[in-house]
Amino acid sequence: MICIIGAGIMGACAALHLVEGGARDVIVIDASEPLSGTTPAGAGFVARFGADHNRRLGASTIPLQDYGLAFYRHLHESGADLEYAGNGNLVLALTQTSLDTLADGILAHPQAAPGTRLLDSDGVTEVMLGTVDPAAVVGGVYMPEGIQLTTALAQQEIVARLEDAGVQFHWRTPATGVRIVDGAVTGVETNEGTIDASTIVFAAGTWTQTLLESVDRRLPLIPMVATRFVSEPAGLSPLMATVQCLELNLWLRELQGAFSWGGSFAYRLLSALTEDGLEFEYGRPVSSVLLDAQHAHQEKIAEVFPALSGRATAETIQGIPVYTVDGGLYVGAVPGIEGLWALAGDNESGITHAPGMGKLVAQLIMEETPFTDPTPFRLDRVDPAAYPDEASMVASMAEDRIANVAKLN
Ligand SMILES: Cc1cc2nc3c(=O)[nH]c(=O)nc-3n(C[C@H](O)[C@H](O)[C@H](O)COP(=O)(O)OP(=O)(O)OC[C@H]3O[C@@H](n4cnc5c(N)ncnc54)[C@H](O)[C@@H]3O)c2cc1C
């Protein structure tokens, strides 16, 4: 029996690839209700983010991004309603200095996708179909392969396919520990008794650290609460590109004619929020401090995206991406415990990477040749002892685009 712990996009993708690879007797347990974790908060940007020297993900992640792009395109083409669109991703620059940095990092990247190109403000108007005030920007770098989708729909679709394949889901069943005999896993301990399993995958998002602690292991992980707003309909074109802007600390896209947007102005370390009284167990947090911070920021963003000015908010949703000290992802065996595997450290890009991470862990479990080198994703690549507390982990994020947020806390 293979037991996946966590039915978010990571656990669902791991289960799907195990089943597609021929594994039998796969079950998935989740502490909470369907769609209650971080995944539905995800904004649904998917692109080749590793092909950018300004990000810490590194080029080893590009095969996972390519696989994720192909995976979602295939789901979409096979008839799943994901609110999928392939309009590319634009990294916007408000100043020439920023445009030069983007050009160095993305255009000059040896693995830049064909068609990656520099845009001036007229070019920005073209791919943004009027959503950006051209006078407020210098230009940007356009990544043509970028897609967008609705994350909850993707998660739901994968779970439905797994159910059709006979995979059992146990909802409201928190794993509390792992039974280990002679150094190998034999079962998952839950509030409803122990489930026999000779292979276990931790895919519990921000809660994976607690599961690792239950087997006396630790990874240097930094949970961060992030916020997404969906505006009232604003008449945006469904053909506009997804957008990111370093100077505004912003990501933004169209969703059913409205703005779906957020950025590090409304992010904060989970530890800082819980110290300030945020109560949180499973599910998604609600931090009014961050909601206020994002509301306060809206008119600044509207200086570049005029239709956002004064626009009411229809929905707010928060979730907890988990950052790593080296900016990389974790996919692999939990050292020293036979049969135990983990997917962790999504770096706020788990929608993009879950298909590839799920495929890779499935191939490692099934002892197949992995589609990409698993070495950069190993759990033992960083010594957790080098990071005795969160402050030391945050300090290691100095190069990260959200480092200032982490420092502020
Ligand atoms: C505002 C925001 C915007 C984002 N935008 C993007 C984006 O544009 N593109 C992108 O690629 N990524 C994005 N992300 C990141 C992405 O959403 C996450 O990386 C991804 O959803 C993480 O999926 P997961 O399966 O690891 O976690 P989750 O979805 O949280 O799933 C973990 C599951 O484990 C369960 N669980 C926890 N503990 C236990 C236990 N003890 N026993 C059993 N089950 C347990 C939980 O109930 C939960 O269902 C964004 C995130 C946020 C918050």
The ligand as an ORCA input file, in Angstrom:
! r2SCAN-3c Opt
* xyz 0 1
  C      -1.715     33.892     -2.867
  C      -0.955     32.761     -3.513
  C      -0.623     32.831     -4.864
  C       0.062     31.779     -5.464
  N       0.277     31.829     -6.801
  C       0.888     30.774     -7.425
  C       1.074     30.791     -8.840
  O       0.626     31.715     -9.522
  N       1.727     29.759     -9.417
  C       2.229     28.714     -8.693
  O       2.845     27.827     -9.260
  N       2.031     28.650     -7.352
  C       1.376     29.654     -6.705
  N       1.174     29.624     -5.356
  C       1.710     28.484     -4.596
  C       0.803     27.286     -4.643
  O      -0.523     27.644     -4.377
  C       1.298     26.255     -3.619
  O       2.668     26.005     -3.863
  C       0.556     24.934     -3.709
  O      -0.816     25.138     -3.664
  C       0.973     24.021     -2.555
  O       0.256     22.800     -2.713
  P       0.374     21.656     -1.630
  O      -0.347     20.483     -2.152
  O       1.796     21.522     -1.214
  O      -0.365     22.267     -0.325
  P      -1.902     22.292      0.089
  O      -2.768     22.676     -1.037
  O      -1.977     23.118      1.327
  O      -2.223     20.789      0.435
  C      -1.726     20.164      1.613
  C      -2.827     19.279      2.158
  O      -2.285     18.510      3.235
  C      -3.299     18.332      4.193
  N      -2.668     17.996      5.477
  C      -1.962     18.794      6.292
  N      -1.527     18.121      7.377
  C      -1.974     16.868      7.237
  C      -1.875     15.717      8.045
  N      -1.204     15.710      9.211
  N      -2.509     14.585      7.641
  C      -3.216     14.563      6.464
  N      -3.319     15.649      5.652
  C      -2.702     16.784      6.039
  C      -4.009     19.680      4.205
  O      -5.311     19.561      4.755
  C      -4.004     20.059      2.726
  O      -5.183     19.681      2.066
  C       0.471     30.646     -4.707
  C       0.128     30.573     -3.361
  C      -0.598     31.613     -2.771
  C      -1.016     31.479     -1.340
*
